[in-house]
Amino acid sequence: SRLSLNYIVLILGSAGIATTGLIANSPAVIIGAMIVAPLMLPIRGTILGTLTGNLTLIRRGVQSIAVGALLGIGVAYLFTSIMTVPSFGSEILSRTRPNTLDLVVALLAGAIGAFAKSRPRIADSLAGVAIAVALMPPLCVVGIGLAKGDPWTSLGALMLYVTNLVGIALACSVVFFVIGYSPHRRHRWLSR
């Protein structure tokens, strides 16, 4: 959850890749950005801190989430201000109307991400989790919308980001609680 140079560089790179992919309407480039984005790490750290009562971990996680979100929006705003964006393609528009399915994907990806993190043998699936629940592309659409003077696009994308964030956090907290990361509950049968 620590706000480190590695985290910032990955955020900046992911935001640049995602913004370029969104403007070019390229799903493959956007998927590449999702793999690079480290936004799941501070979310899991914040939830773990909440369950264990570790205020330092909570503070670090929230700070990293906020800085990551602001950097993602800022990079997208800057790139969009520099590049020519004639119109919004389907990749941008699809991130402006969150729905129930987006929440379901966020819940499932958050649960799998937390479970995989607790079991080193299946940690390789974390890249797939990052792709399943996209956090960086909606943030970049917020920046794109702001740069283009389109507050409705920005608001819709922000709602998708918040939906994903809340879904991930909720699912992580349930999985971590069941696994036994809370001092008030221990289930050894899932922590093997």
TIRO-224267 format. One record per residue: residue number from 1; x, y, z of N, C-alpha, C in turn. Coordinates in nm, 3 decimals. Each point is the difference from the previous one (the first is absolute). Example, Ala and Ser with C-alpha at 12.3 -4.5 7.8 and 13.67 -1.06 7.14 Angstrom:
2
1; 1.319; -0.569; 0.780; -0.089; 0.119; 0.000; 0.090; 0.120; 0.000
2; -0.035; 0.105; -0.072; 0.082; 0.119; 0.006; -0.077; 0.109; 0.073
END
This chain:
192
1; 0.081; -0.122; 0.000; -0.081; 0.122; 0.000; 0.084; 0.127; 0.000
2; 0.129; -0.018; 0.020; 0.088; 0.117; 0.011; 0.007; 0.077; -0.132
3; -0.002; 0.132; 0.010; 0.015; 0.087; -0.115; 0.149; 0.008; -0.031
4; 0.043; -0.080; -0.096; 0.142; -0.012; -0.032; 0.026; 0.049; -0.142
5; 0.127; 0.011; -0.034; 0.038; 0.038; -0.136; -0.052; -0.104; -0.100
6; 0.011; -0.128; 0.033; -0.050; -0.106; -0.088; -0.149; 0.019; -0.029
7; -0.076; 0.026; 0.104; -0.145; 0.019; -0.013; -0.029; 0.119; -0.091
8; 0.067; 0.110; 0.023; -0.025; 0.122; -0.079; 0.037; -0.022; -0.147
9; 0.115; -0.063; -0.025; 0.042; -0.025; -0.138; -0.101; -0.092; -0.070
10; -0.045; -0.104; 0.069; -0.100; -0.090; -0.060; -0.132; 0.070; -0.026
11; -0.041; 0.087; 0.091; -0.123; 0.077; -0.019; 0.013; 0.091; -0.122
12; 0.111; 0.074; -0.008; 0.021; 0.091; -0.112; 0.004; -0.076; -0.133
13; 0.072; -0.111; -0.003; 0.008; -0.080; -0.121; -0.135; -0.058; -0.039
14; -0.071; -0.054; 0.097; -0.130; -0.059; -0.026; -0.098; 0.105; -0.051
15; 0.001; 0.118; 0.062; -0.090; 0.107; -0.042; 0.031; 0.046; -0.143
16; 0.129; 0.010; -0.031; 0.038; 0.040; -0.136; -0.043; -0.104; -0.103
17; 0.022; -0.126; 0.032; -0.039; -0.108; -0.091; -0.152; -0.004; -0.015
18; -0.072; 0.008; 0.112; -0.147; -0.006; -0.005; -0.058; 0.116; -0.078
19; 0.051; 0.119; 0.023; -0.051; 0.118; -0.071; 0.023; -0.013; -0.150
20; 0.119; -0.043; -0.037; 0.030; -0.020; -0.142; -0.092; -0.105; -0.060
21; -0.021; -0.111; 0.071; -0.090; -0.105; -0.048; -0.144; 0.046; -0.010
22; -0.044; 0.080; 0.096; -0.137; 0.051; -0.004; -0.021; 0.095; -0.117
23; 0.096; 0.090; -0.020; -0.011; 0.095; -0.112; 0.007; -0.073; -0.134
24; 0.086; -0.101; -0.009; 0.014; -0.077; -0.123; -0.110; -0.105; -0.016
25; -0.083; -0.017; 0.104; -0.107; -0.099; 0.002; 0.055; -0.142; -0.019
26; 0.110; -0.028; 0.073; 0.069; -0.129; -0.013; -0.014; -0.084; 0.127
27; -0.085; -0.102; -0.001; -0.015; -0.086; 0.119; 0.132; -0.066; 0.043
28; 0.083; -0.040; -0.095; 0.126; -0.068; 0.035; 0.091; 0.092; 0.080
29; 0.009; 0.125; -0.039; 0.085; 0.095; 0.073; -0.057; 0.027; 0.138
30; -0.132; 0.010; 0.010; -0.065; 0.024; 0.130; 0.024; -0.118; 0.094
31; -0.005; -0.121; -0.052; 0.027; -0.119; 0.081; 0.145; 0.005; 0.052
32; 0.092; 0.042; -0.085; 0.139; 0.015; 0.043; 0.012; 0.096; 0.117
33; -0.074; 0.109; -0.005; 0.002; 0.098; 0.110; -0.054; -0.059; 0.129
34; -0.102; -0.085; -0.012; -0.060; -0.060; 0.119; 0.097; -0.096; 0.069
35; 0.083; -0.065; -0.078; 0.099; -0.092; 0.059; 0.106; 0.078; 0.078
36; 0.037; 0.115; -0.050; 0.105; 0.081; 0.063; -0.050; 0.070; 0.126
37; -0.126; 0.038; 0.003; -0.054; 0.081; 0.110; 0.006; -0.073; 0.135
38; 0.059; 0.063; 0.101; 0.012; -0.063; 0.132; -0.110; 0.041; 0.098
39; -0.115; 0.045; -0.049; -0.102; 0.057; 0.087; -0.065; -0.101; 0.095
40; 0.005; -0.129; -0.032; -0.059; -0.100; 0.090; 0.078; -0.011; 0.130
41; 0.130; 0.025; -0.005; 0.085; -0.020; 0.119; -0.043; 0.088; 0.117
42; -0.013; 0.132; -0.016; -0.040; 0.080; 0.116; -0.144; -0.025; 0.044
43; -0.085; -0.045; -0.091; -0.137; -0.032; 0.041; 0.003; -0.119; 0.096
44; 0.073; -0.104; -0.040; 0.012; -0.118; 0.088; 0.068; 0.037; 0.132
45; 0.102; 0.085; -0.007; 0.069; 0.043; 0.122; -0.092; 0.076; 0.094
46; -0.082; 0.088; -0.057; -0.095; 0.077; 0.082; -0.099; -0.092; 0.069
47; -0.051; -0.097; -0.073; -0.096; -0.094; 0.058; 0.067; -0.085; 0.107
48; 0.120; -0.047; -0.026; 0.072; -0.079; 0.100; 0.024; 0.085; 0.126
49; 0.039; 0.126; -0.020; 0.019; 0.090; 0.113; -0.128; 0.021; 0.079
50; -0.111; 0.010; -0.070; -0.130; 0.019; 0.066; -0.037; -0.123; 0.083
51; 0.021; -0.118; -0.057; -0.035; -0.122; 0.074; 0.091; -0.026; 0.120
52; 0.124; 0.041; -0.010; 0.094; -0.026; 0.110; 0.017; 0.121; 0.092
53; -0.064; 0.110; -0.031; 0.011; 0.119; 0.083; 0.133; 0.071; -0.013
54; 0.067; -0.016; -0.112; 0.130; 0.062; -0.024; -0.021; 0.135; -0.068
55; -0.002; 0.107; 0.080; -0.029; 0.134; -0.051; 0.107; 0.049; -0.097
56; 0.123; -0.040; 0.020; 0.107; 0.040; -0.092; -0.023; -0.059; -0.138
57; -0.037; -0.127; -0.005; -0.028; -0.065; -0.127; -0.121; 0.063; -0.070
58; -0.102; 0.033; 0.077; -0.118; 0.067; -0.057; 0.040; 0.135; -0.059
59; 0.075; 0.078; 0.074; 0.042; 0.133; -0.047; 0.084; -0.011; -0.126
60; 0.095; -0.091; 0.000; 0.085; -0.020; -0.118; -0.083; -0.043; -0.121
61; -0.091; -0.093; 0.022; -0.083; -0.049; -0.110; -0.088; 0.108; -0.059
62; -0.067; 0.075; 0.086; -0.088; 0.108; -0.047; 0.081; 0.107; -0.073
63; 0.116; 0.033; 0.054; 0.086; 0.099; -0.064; 0.045; -0.049; -0.138
64; 0.039; -0.126; -0.012; 0.043; -0.054; -0.128; -0.115; -0.007; -0.101
65; -0.119; -0.035; 0.047; -0.116; -0.003; -0.089; -0.029; 0.140; -0.053
66; 0.000; 0.099; 0.090; -0.031; 0.138; -0.040; 0.105; 0.055; -0.096
67; 0.128; -0.021; 0.031; 0.106; 0.049; -0.088; -0.006; -0.071; -0.135
68; -0.022; -0.130; 0.001; -0.010; -0.075; -0.125; -0.115; 0.049; -0.086
69; -0.114; 0.026; 0.062; -0.116; 0.049; -0.075; 0.027; 0.138; -0.058
70; 0.055; 0.089; 0.080; 0.029; 0.136; -0.048; 0.105; 0.000; -0.110
71; 0.102; -0.084; 0.013; 0.102; -0.009; -0.105; -0.060; -0.056; -0.129
72; -0.084; -0.101; 0.011; -0.065; -0.057; -0.118; -0.085; 0.103; -0.073
73; -0.080; 0.074; 0.075; -0.083; 0.105; -0.060; 0.088; 0.109; -0.060
74; 0.105; 0.039; 0.072; 0.089; 0.105; -0.048; 0.073; -0.036; -0.128
75; 0.051; -0.122; -0.007; 0.070; -0.045; -0.121; -0.096; -0.001; -0.118
76; -0.120; -0.051; 0.021; -0.098; -0.005; -0.108; -0.038; 0.141; -0.046
77; -0.016; 0.090; 0.095; -0.031; 0.139; -0.034; 0.113; 0.060; -0.084
78; 0.122; -0.020; 0.043; 0.116; 0.054; -0.071; 0.011; -0.060; -0.141
79; -0.008; -0.133; -0.010; 0.009; -0.065; -0.132; -0.110; 0.048; -0.093
80; -0.122; 0.011; 0.051; -0.113; 0.041; -0.082; 0.015; 0.145; -0.045
81; 0.057; 0.082; 0.086; 0.024; 0.141; -0.035; 0.102; 0.012; -0.112
82; 0.093; -0.093; -0.006; 0.107; 0.003; -0.101; -0.044; -0.068; -0.130
83; -0.071; -0.113; 0.011; -0.040; -0.079; -0.117; -0.130; 0.054; -0.061
84; -0.023; -0.039; -0.123; -0.127; 0.033; -0.067; -0.098; -0.114; 0.025
85; -0.113; 0.034; 0.060; -0.104; -0.098; 0.026; -0.126; 0.047; -0.073
86; -0.019; -0.047; -0.123; -0.113; 0.050; -0.079; -0.136; -0.035; 0.061
87; -0.015; -0.122; 0.046; -0.125; -0.043; 0.063; 0.030; -0.117; 0.093
88; -0.095; -0.029; 0.086; 0.017; -0.111; 0.093; -0.036; -0.131; -0.068
89; 0.091; -0.097; 0.008; -0.026; -0.132; -0.056; -0.075; -0.087; 0.099
90; -0.026; -0.122; -0.041; -0.079; -0.092; 0.082; 0.070; -0.035; 0.131
91; 0.134; -0.002; 0.003; 0.072; -0.033; 0.123; -0.018; 0.108; 0.107
92; -0.007; 0.124; -0.042; -0.026; 0.109; 0.095; -0.146; -0.002; 0.043
93; -0.090; -0.007; -0.096; -0.144; 0.004; 0.030; -0.044; -0.116; 0.088
94; 0.061; -0.117; -0.016; -0.040; -0.116; 0.080; 0.035; 0.017; 0.148
95; 0.084; 0.096; 0.030; 0.039; 0.023; 0.140; -0.072; 0.119; 0.062
96; -0.107; 0.043; -0.063; -0.074; 0.116; 0.051; -0.138; -0.036; 0.053
97; -0.038; -0.126; -0.010; -0.132; -0.044; 0.045; 0.012; -0.127; 0.084
98; 0.039; 0.014; 0.126; 0.012; -0.120; 0.084; -0.136; -0.067; 0.020
99; 0.005; -0.131; 0.014; -0.124; -0.074; 0.023; 0.025; -0.110; 0.103
100; -0.101; -0.079; 0.026; 0.008; -0.106; 0.100; 0.106; -0.103; -0.034
101; 0.017; -0.028; -0.127; 0.102; -0.098; -0.040; 0.140; 0.047; 0.038
102; 0.025; 0.131; -0.008; 0.130; 0.053; 0.041; 0.025; -0.028; 0.148
103; -0.103; 0.016; 0.082; 0.013; -0.029; 0.143; 0.025; -0.149; 0.023
104; -0.069; -0.085; -0.072; 0.019; -0.145; 0.014; 0.144; -0.038; -0.035
105; 0.051; 0.056; -0.110; 0.139; -0.028; -0.040; 0.097; 0.048; 0.109
106; -0.024; 0.120; 0.054; 0.087; 0.054; 0.105; -0.002; -0.089; 0.124
107; -0.118; -0.046; 0.038; -0.011; -0.088; 0.118; 0.076; -0.132; -0.023
108; -0.022; -0.060; -0.115; 0.067; -0.127; -0.030; 0.152; 0.018; -0.010
109; 0.044; 0.104; -0.069; 0.143; 0.024; -0.014; 0.065; 0.033; 0.134
110; -0.069; 0.077; 0.082; 0.053; 0.031; 0.133; 0.013; -0.124; 0.086
111; -0.099; -0.087; -0.006; 0.004; -0.124; 0.078; 0.113; -0.090; -0.048
112; 0.012; -0.017; -0.131; 0.106; -0.085; -0.054; 0.137; 0.062; 0.028
113; 0.010; 0.131; -0.013; 0.127; 0.068; 0.028; 0.044; -0.020; 0.144
114; -0.093; 0.012; 0.093; 0.034; -0.019; 0.142; 0.036; -0.146; 0.027
115; -0.077; -0.091; -0.056; 0.026; -0.143; 0.020; 0.136; -0.038; -0.060
116; 0.027; 0.046; -0.122; 0.128; -0.033; -0.067; 0.118; 0.059; 0.077
117; -0.019; 0.119; 0.055; 0.109; 0.064; 0.076; 0.033; -0.080; 0.126
118; -0.101; -0.065; 0.056; 0.023; -0.077; 0.123; 0.055; -0.139; -0.028
119; 0.006; -0.040; -0.124; 0.047; -0.134; -0.038; 0.108; 0.015; -0.106
120; 0.126; -0.003; 0.041; 0.111; 0.025; -0.093; 0.001; -0.087; -0.124
121; -0.052; -0.121; 0.009; 0.004; -0.091; -0.115; -0.087; 0.047; -0.117
122; -0.099; 0.083; 0.027; -0.085; 0.047; -0.109; 0.013; 0.150; -0.022
123; 0.105; 0.059; 0.051; 0.021; 0.144; -0.015; 0.019; 0.041; -0.146
124; 0.034; -0.094; -0.087; 0.016; 0.031; -0.142; -0.130; 0.048; -0.064
125; -0.113; -0.029; 0.061; -0.128; 0.042; -0.057; -0.030; 0.147; 0.025
126; 0.086; 0.069; 0.075; -0.028; 0.140; 0.033; -0.002; 0.090; -0.122
127; 0.077; -0.030; -0.103; -0.006; 0.081; -0.123; -0.139; -0.008; -0.061
128; -0.058; -0.118; 0.001; -0.136; -0.016; -0.051; -0.101; 0.077; 0.081
129; 0.020; 0.007; 0.131; -0.089; 0.077; 0.086; 0.010; 0.148; -0.034
130; 0.123; 0.048; -0.023; 0.019; 0.141; -0.035; -0.072; 0.034; -0.130
131; -0.002; -0.093; -0.093; -0.068; 0.023; -0.127; -0.151; -0.004; 0.020
132; -0.046; -0.092; 0.083; -0.144; -0.017; 0.019; -0.065; 0.126; 0.055
133; 0.062; 0.060; 0.098; -0.060; 0.120; 0.059; 0.093; 0.117; -0.027
134; -0.035; 0.076; -0.098; 0.085; 0.109; -0.045; -0.018; 0.121; 0.089
135; 0.108; 0.045; 0.059; -0.003; 0.120; 0.082; 0.060; 0.120; -0.073
136; 0.109; -0.021; -0.072; 0.065; 0.113; -0.066; -0.078; 0.056; -0.118
137; -0.055; -0.082; -0.090; -0.073; 0.059; -0.113; -0.113; 0.096; 0.039
138; -0.084; -0.032; 0.099; -0.102; 0.099; 0.037; 0.061; 0.131; 0.052
139; 0.108; -0.010; 0.074; 0.065; 0.123; 0.047; 0.051; 0.082; -0.118
140; 0.053; -0.067; -0.099; 0.049; 0.070; -0.119; -0.115; 0.063; -0.078
141; -0.113; -0.065; -0.003; -0.117; 0.059; -0.067; -0.046; 0.125; 0.076
142; 0.014; 0.000; 0.132; -0.030; 0.122; 0.077; 0.089; 0.114; -0.050
143; 0.130; -0.026; -0.010; 0.093; 0.102; -0.048; -0.028; 0.043; -0.143
144; -0.034; -0.095; -0.086; -0.032; 0.030; -0.140; -0.123; 0.091; -0.006
145; -0.102; -0.037; 0.075; -0.123; 0.081; 0.003; 0.026; 0.141; 0.050
146; 0.082; 0.013; 0.104; 0.032; 0.133; 0.052; 0.076; 0.082; -0.104
147; 0.095; -0.062; -0.066; 0.079; 0.071; -0.102; -0.086; 0.043; -0.118
148; -0.101; -0.078; -0.032; -0.089; 0.033; -0.112; -0.118; 0.087; 0.044
149; -0.005; 0.036; 0.127; -0.111; 0.083; 0.049; -0.133; -0.074; 0.002
150; 0.003; -0.129; 0.025; -0.121; -0.083; 0.002; -0.019; -0.058; 0.141
151; -0.068; 0.074; 0.087; -0.014; -0.046; 0.139; -0.082; -0.129; 0.013
152; -0.094; -0.027; -0.092; -0.083; -0.120; 0.010; 0.082; -0.126; -0.025
153; 0.092; 0.009; -0.095; 0.090; -0.113; -0.025; 0.085; -0.025; 0.124
154; 0.054; 0.107; 0.056; 0.083; -0.013; 0.121; -0.078; -0.057; 0.116
155; -0.122; 0.048; 0.019; -0.082; -0.046; 0.112; -0.036; -0.148; -0.015
156; -0.038; -0.041; -0.121; -0.032; -0.142; -0.023; 0.119; -0.090; 0.026
157; 0.118; 0.042; -0.048; 0.121; -0.080; 0.021; 0.039; -0.003; 0.148
158; -0.019; 0.111; 0.069; 0.030; 0.004; 0.143; -0.093; -0.094; 0.076
159; -0.125; -0.006; -0.042; -0.094; -0.093; 0.064; 0.044; -0.145; -0.023
160; 0.051; -0.030; -0.120; 0.050; -0.136; -0.026; 0.121; -0.030; 0.088
161; 0.091; 0.095; 0.012; 0.118; -0.019; 0.086; -0.043; -0.027; 0.144
162; -0.092; 0.081; 0.050; -0.047; -0.017; 0.139; -0.070; -0.135; 0.017
163; -0.080; -0.039; -0.100; -0.066; -0.131; 0.004; 0.104; -0.111; 0.011
164; 0.103; 0.008; -0.084; 0.105; -0.102; 0.003; 0.075; 0.002; 0.133
165; 0.033; 0.119; 0.048; 0.073; 0.014; 0.126; -0.079; -0.058; 0.117
166; -0.126; 0.035; 0.009; -0.085; -0.049; 0.109; -0.020; -0.152; -0.011
167; -0.023; -0.048; -0.122; -0.018; -0.144; -0.019; 0.123; -0.079; 0.040
168; 0.116; 0.046; -0.041; 0.126; -0.066; 0.036; 0.019; 0.001; 0.150
169; -0.019; 0.118; 0.061; 0.021; 0.013; 0.145; -0.095; -0.090; 0.078
170; -0.125; -0.003; -0.039; -0.098; -0.083; 0.069; 0.034; -0.148; -0.011
171; 0.031; -0.044; -0.122; 0.033; -0.141; -0.019; 0.129; -0.038; 0.073
172; 0.100; 0.086; -0.006; 0.126; -0.026; 0.072; -0.024; -0.013; 0.149
173; -0.083; 0.089; 0.054; -0.022; -0.004; 0.145; -0.069; -0.130; 0.041
174; -0.096; -0.046; -0.080; -0.069; -0.125; 0.032; 0.097; -0.118; -0.007
175; 0.077; -0.007; -0.109; 0.094; -0.112; -0.016; 0.107; 0.002; 0.109
176; 0.059; 0.115; 0.025; 0.103; 0.009; 0.105; -0.058; -0.035; 0.136
177; -0.123; 0.039; 0.027; -0.064; -0.032; 0.127; -0.021; -0.150; 0.014
178; -0.051; -0.062; -0.105; -0.026; -0.145; 0.003; 0.131; -0.077; 0.012
179; 0.103; 0.044; -0.071; 0.129; -0.069; 0.006; 0.063; 0.009; 0.139
180; -0.032; 0.107; 0.072; 0.051; 0.010; 0.136; 0.095; 0.115; 0.024
181; 0.000; 0.100; -0.086; 0.088; 0.114; 0.021; -0.051; 0.099; 0.103
182; -0.118; -0.024; 0.053; -0.053; 0.084; 0.106; 0.036; -0.063; 0.134
183; 0.044; 0.081; 0.097; 0.032; -0.058; 0.130; -0.122; -0.057; 0.072
184; -0.119; 0.035; -0.048; -0.123; -0.047; 0.065; -0.052; -0.130; -0.059
185; 0.062; -0.046; -0.108; -0.050; -0.122; -0.065; 0.117; -0.076; -0.061
186; 0.010; -0.126; 0.027; 0.107; -0.083; -0.057; -0.062; -0.124; -0.062
187; 0.023; -0.016; -0.128; -0.043; -0.121; -0.071; 0.123; -0.062; -0.061
188; 0.056; -0.095; 0.067; 0.122; -0.065; -0.048; -0.024; -0.084; -0.126
189; -0.123; -0.046; -0.020; -0.026; -0.091; -0.111; 0.016; 0.068; -0.136
190; -0.008; 0.132; -0.008; 0.020; 0.069; -0.128; 0.142; 0.053; -0.017
191; 0.079; 0.002; 0.104; 0.132; 0.061; -0.008; 0.110; -0.100; -0.033
192; -0.036; -0.119; -0.039; 0.101; -0.101; -0.034; 0.063; 0.025; -0.134
END
